[in-house]
Amino acid sequence: MWCSENWKDYELLDASDGERLERWGKYILVRPDPQVIWKDAAKHPAWRRADAIYRRSSNGGGGWNKNSLPPQWNIKYGELSFVLKPMGFKHTGLFPEQAANWDWFSELIRKSGRKIKVLNLFAYTGGATVAAASAGASVVHVDAAKGMVAQAKENAALSGLADAPIRYIVDDCKKFVEREIRRGNRYDAVIMDPPSYGRGPSGEVWKIEDSADSLITLAAQLLSDDPLFFLINSYTTGLSPMTMKYILDLRVTSRFGGRTQTDELGLKISATGGYLPCGASARWTAL
């Protein structure tokens, strides 16, 4: 399991009965998590003083109860800063487990000794974008949600990267990749964080089981002659990490050599010392 041990402003305090107890800066949140299937194991006293609790509705969706949070606040990860905004679907605008990937590819970029051009697809609020830019890469950030791209710009500015070489694109990822192929543009690295299900800005339907292979195949065509890495994340329950590794080996390793590794991402639970699984990643690198 790949885990980040370097957070100071985030902590997974406890997990029980289908919920996480988390500290985001100075605020305590309770949020549902389908991986937390164990019951009656709550140990941390902060369960009784949460600043906000997300409850699912029987009619679908949900909302924040006992919400004493500000509209937004900031947290840091090393030199990076992020704005947090509690959203309607339990999210805060950041996935802290991804810091394990930020650390991994940031080291690759710094050690490469050359200028690395990164394509970040389904780039959300730009955690990976600011990490790559902070490491010295130029980044093309693509997401179909205009609001998420705007928040990514906020995160870059907070991290001192307002003038970094980052291009922000609001577009359907597959259509953008197809245009880049026609333009002859190339990238040294690709980051891909696709949802299980989603819609593009013009109503395009995305289902990871139906679309991941075709998009990876297209994105592999954008790799330069000397690529550095290719990263795919998956939060789809039931989709094995080995599936993503197999596709990367078919589409990337077979052409460039190198190696692919895959594992779960996880967060350490402070109350018990155990680890909560939080999706998975497949990493290809030429090294």
C-alpha positions in Angstrom: 0.0 0.0 0.0 1.2 3.5 -0.9 0.7 6.0 1.9 1.8 9.5 2.6 3.3 10.0 6.0 4.1 13.7 5.5 0.8 15.4 6.2 0.7 17.9 9.1 -2.6 19.7 8.2 -4.6 16.5 7.5 -5.1 13.5 9.8 -7.5 10.5 9.6 -8.3 10.4 13.3 -10.5 7.3 13.3 -12.9 5.2 11.2 -15.9 3.2 12.2 -19.5 2.4 11.3 -19.2 3.5 7.7 -17.6 6.9 8.5 -14.3 8.7 8.7 -13.3 11.1 11.4 -10.9 13.6 9.9 -8.9 16.7 10.9 -8.6 19.2 8.0 -6.4 22.0 9.5 -8.2 23.0 12.7 -11.6 21.6 11.7 -13.0 18.1 12.4 -15.2 16.5 9.8 -17.2 13.2 9.8 -17.8 11.8 6.3 -19.2 8.5 5.0 -16.8 6.0 3.5 -18.0 2.7 1.9 -14.7 0.9 2.8 -15.4 1.3 6.6 -17.5 -1.8 7.0 -16.4 -2.5 10.6 -18.7 -1.5 13.5 -18.6 -0.3 17.1 -14.8 0.4 16.9 -14.9 4.2 17.4 -12.1 5.2 19.8 -11.2 8.8 19.3 -12.9 11.4 21.5 -13.2 13.9 18.6 -16.3 12.0 17.3 -18.2 14.1 19.9 -17.0 17.5 18.8 -17.0 17.4 15.0 -17.5 20.7 13.3 -19.5 19.2 10.5 -21.1 15.8 9.7 -22.1 14.7 6.2 -25.3 12.6 6.2 -26.6 10.8 3.1 -30.3 11.3 2.2 -32.7 8.4 1.7 -33.7 10.2 -1.5 -30.1 10.3 -2.8 -27.3 12.8 -2.3 -27.0 14.3 1.1 -25.8 17.3 3.0 -23.7 18.7 5.9 -25.3 18.6 9.3 -24.1 20.4 12.4 -22.1 22.6 10.0 -20.0 25.1 11.9 -17.4 25.4 9.1 -16.5 28.6 7.2 -17.3 28.6 3.5 -13.7 27.8 2.8 -10.3 27.6 4.5 -6.7 26.6 3.6 -4.4 23.8 4.4 -0.8 23.1 3.5 1.2 20.1 2.3 4.9 21.0 2.5 5.2 24.1 0.2 1.8 23.5 -1.4 -1.4 25.2 -0.3 -4.9 24.2 -1.0 -8.3 25.9 -0.5 -11.0 23.6 1.0 -14.7 24.0 0.2 -17.2 21.5 1.6 -19.2 20.3 -1.4 -22.7 18.8 -1.8 -21.3 15.3 -2.4 -19.2 14.9 0.8 -16.0 16.2 -0.9 -13.8 19.0 0.3 -11.9 19.6 -2.9 -8.9 17.5 -2.0 -8.0 13.8 -1.8 -5.2 13.6 0.8 -4.2 10.1 -0.1 -3.0 11.4 -3.5 0.0 13.0 -1.7 1.7 9.6 -2.0 1.6 10.0 -5.8 2.6 13.7 -5.6 5.8 12.7 -3.7 6.5 9.9 -6.2 6.3 11.9 -9.4 7.8 15.1 -8.0 11.0 13.2 -7.2 11.0 11.8 -10.7 10.6 15.3 -12.2 13.3 16.8 -10.0 15.8 14.0 -10.7 15.2 13.9 -14.5 17.5 16.9 -15.1 15.4 18.2 -17.9 12.2 20.2 -18.5 9.2 17.8 -18.2 5.9 18.5 -19.9 2.9 17.0 -18.0 -0.6 16.3 -19.2 -3.1 16.1 -16.3 -6.4 14.7 -17.3 -9.5 14.8 -15.1 -7.4 17.2 -13.1 -10.1 18.3 -10.6 -8.8 21.0 -8.3 -5.2 20.6 -9.3 -3.5 18.8 -6.4 -1.3 16.9 -8.9 -1.0 20.0 -11.1 0.5 22.2 -8.4 2.8 19.3 -7.2 4.2 18.8 -10.7 4.6 22.5 -11.3 6.3 23.0 -7.9 8.8 20.2 -8.9 9.6 22.2 -12.1 7.3 20.8 -14.8 5.1 22.6 -17.2 1.5 21.3 -16.9 -1.6 21.2 -19.1 -4.5 20.9 -16.7 -7.7 19.5 -18.3 -11.1 19.0 -16.6 -14.7 19.3 -17.8 -15.9 21.2 -14.7 -15.3 25.0 -15.0 -15.6 25.4 -11.2 -13.0 22.8 -10.4 -10.6 24.4 -12.9 -11.2 27.8 -11.2 -10.3 26.2 -7.8 -7.2 24.7 -9.3 -6.1 28.2 -10.3 -6.7 29.3 -6.7 -4.6 26.4 -5.4 -1.7 27.3 -7.8 -1.8 31.0 -6.7 -1.9 30.0 -3.0 1.2 27.7 -3.6 3.1 30.6 -5.2 2.6 29.2 -8.7 0.4 31.9 -10.2 3.0 32.5 -12.9 4.1 28.9 -13.3 3.8 27.4 -16.8 0.3 25.9 -16.3 -2.4 25.9 -19.0 -5.9 25.4 -17.7 -8.4 23.8 -20.2 -12.1 23.3 -19.6 -13.0 20.4 -21.9 -13.9 16.8 -22.3 -10.7 14.9 -21.8 -11.0 12.5 -24.7 -11.9 15.2 -27.2 -8.9 17.2 -25.9 -6.5 14.3 -26.3 -7.8 13.6 -29.9 -7.2 17.3 -30.8 -3.7 17.1 -29.3 -2.9 14.1 -31.4 -3.9 15.9 -34.6 -1.9 19.0 -33.5 1.2 16.8 -33.1 1.7 17.9 -29.4 3.7 15.6 -27.2 4.1 15.2 -23.4 6.8 13.6 -21.2 4.3 12.4 -18.6 0.5 11.8 -18.3 -1.5 11.8 -15.1 -5.1 10.5 -15.3 -7.6 10.5 -12.5 -10.9 9.4 -14.1 -14.2 9.1 -12.3 -16.2 5.9 -12.2 -19.0 7.8 -14.0 -19.3 11.3 -15.3 -20.4 13.6 -18.0 -18.5 16.1 -20.2 -19.4 19.7 -20.7 -21.6 18.8 -23.7 -23.2 15.8 -22.1 -20.6 13.2 -23.1 -21.0 10.0 -20.9 -17.9 8.5 -19.2 -17.9 5.0 -17.7 -14.5 3.9 -16.6 -15.1 0.2 -17.5 -16.1 1.2 -21.1 -13.8 4.1 -21.7 -10.5 3.7 -19.8 -8.7 1.5 -22.3 -9.6 3.7 -25.3 -8.5 6.9 -23.5 -5.2 5.3 -22.3 -4.5 4.1 -25.8 -5.1 7.6 -27.1 -3.1 9.3 -24.4 -0.1 7.0 -25.0 0.0 8.4 -28.5 0.9 11.8 -26.9 4.0 10.5 -25.2 7.3 12.0 -26.3 10.1 9.8 -27.5 11.6 9.9 -24.0 8.7 9.7 -21.6 9.2 9.8 -17.9 6.0 8.4 -16.3 2.3 7.6 -16.7 0.0 7.5 -13.7 -3.6 6.3 -13.5 -5.8 6.5 -10.4 -9.0 4.5 -9.9 -11.6 4.9 -7.2 -14.0 2.4 -8.7 -15.0 -0.3 -6.2 -14.5 -3.8 -7.7 -12.0 -2.7 -10.4 -8.8 -4.4 -9.5 -5.6 -2.3 -9.6 -4.1 -5.1 -11.8 -6.6 -4.1 -14.5 -5.0 -0.7 -14.8 -1.5 -2.2 -14.7 -2.4 -4.6 -17.5 -3.7 -1.8 -19.7 -0.6 0.3 -19.1 1.6 -2.7 -20.0 -0.3 -3.2 -23.2 -0.3 0.4 -24.3 2.9 1.9 -22.8 5.4 -0.7 -21.5 5.1 -2.7 -24.8 6.3 0.4 -26.7 8.7 2.1 -24.3 9.9 -0.6 -22.0 10.3 0.5 -18.4 8.1 -1.0 -15.7 4.6 -0.7 -14.2 3.7 -1.0 -10.5 0.3 -1.0 -8.9 -1.0 -0.9 -5.4 -3.7 0.5 -3.2 -3.5 4.0 -1.8 -4.1 4.4 1.9 -4.3 6.7 4.9 -3.1 5.8 8.4 -5.8 5.8 11.1 -4.4 7.5 14.1 -6.6 5.9 16.7 -5.6 2.3 15.7 -2.4 2.6 13.6 -4.2 0.6 10.8 -4.7 1.8 7.3 -7.8 2.7 5.4 -7.8 1.8 1.6 -8.6 4.8 -0.6 -8.6 3.7 -4.2 -5.6 2.5 -6.2 -3.0 3.6 -8.6 -0.9 2.2 -11.5 2.4 3.8 -12.1 4.5 3.3 -15.3 8.0 4.7 -15.3 10.9 4.5 -17.8 13.4 4.3 -15.0 
